[in-house]
Amino acid sequence: QVQLVESGGGLVQAGGSLRLSCAASGRTFRTYGMGWFRQAPGKEREFVARISWSGTNTYYPDSVKGRFTISRDNAKNTVDLQMNSLKPEDTAVYYCAADRSEFYPGLASSDEYAYWGQGTQVTVFS
């Protein structure tokens, strides 16, 4: 059974940085793409970042592009999200997610993510 466990959330002042980490277990890690999503109170879940199974390709929405960086360490079975220049509107619960299919190419829809972590709270105050 695939398990994803996020860590690294917390309280940070606007302009600051946080690094989230997601530890995966339960299946081969290196052949599956991974993503980060977030959900703020009263809002829909939002895509934040994706990294391909090979680590070669990354994807971001305009709202975080240039500020957030996703990376993976296939030796440690982890995927990280480095968040810089944080804004109050980045406040949300952040979730790690793993692909359903091996070697999925390109940008995946949320339906492709079959496994989700429990989430970690990020709060940015001004």
C-alpha positions, -999 to 999 in steps of 0.1 A, spaced: 0 0 0 14 34 -10 19 58 18 28 95 15 38 115 45 44 152 43 65 173 66 79 208 69 48 230 71 46 258 96 41 295 102 62 320 82 62 357 76 55 370 41 86 370 20 100 340 39 107 305 28 96 270 37 107 236 24 81 208 24 91 172 21 71 141 12 83 106 20 69 78 -1 67 41 6 49 10 -5 60 7 -41 88 16 -65 92 53 -63 114 62 -93 89 52 -120 60 74 -109 54 111 -113 47 132 -82 28 164 -75 20 189 -49 -15 205 -44 -29 229 -19 -63 237 -5 -72 269 14 -104 271 35 -135 275 14 -115 271 -18 -111 242 -43 -79 221 -43 -53 238 -65 -24 223 -84 10 237 -72 37 216 -88 45 184 -107 77 165 -114 80 137 -139 91 102 -129 125 109 -143 128 143 -127 135 158 -161 103 178 -164 86 201 -139 54 220 -141 40 250 -122 9 272 -124 16 309 -129 6 316 -93 38 300 -80 61 299 -110 95 314 -102 89 311 -64 84 274 -59 107 245 -69 98 209 -69 126 182 -68 129 145 -61 155 122 -47 148 87 -60 174 72 -37 156 85 -6 120 82 -21 113 118 -13 98 147 -32 104 182 -19 88 216 -25 110 246 -19 88 277 -14 104 311 -15 90 347 -15 59 334 3 27 354 3 -3 353 25 -23 339 -3 -1 308 -2 -17 299 31 -33 264 27 -29 228 35 -4 213 12 -7 178 -1 17 154 -18 3 131 -44 16 102 -65 6 90 -100 -16 61 -106 4 50 -137 41 43 -142 60 65 -166 30 89 -171 42 116 -196 36 153 -193 13 173 -171 -12 151 -154 -48 160 -145 -58 155 -108 -75 123 -118 -41 107 -125 -30 111 -89 -41 79 -71 -24 84 -37 -25 114 -14 -8 124 18 -25 137 49 -14 172 43 7 198 61 -4 233 70 14 263 57 4 297 71 20 329 58 13 361 78 19 397 67 
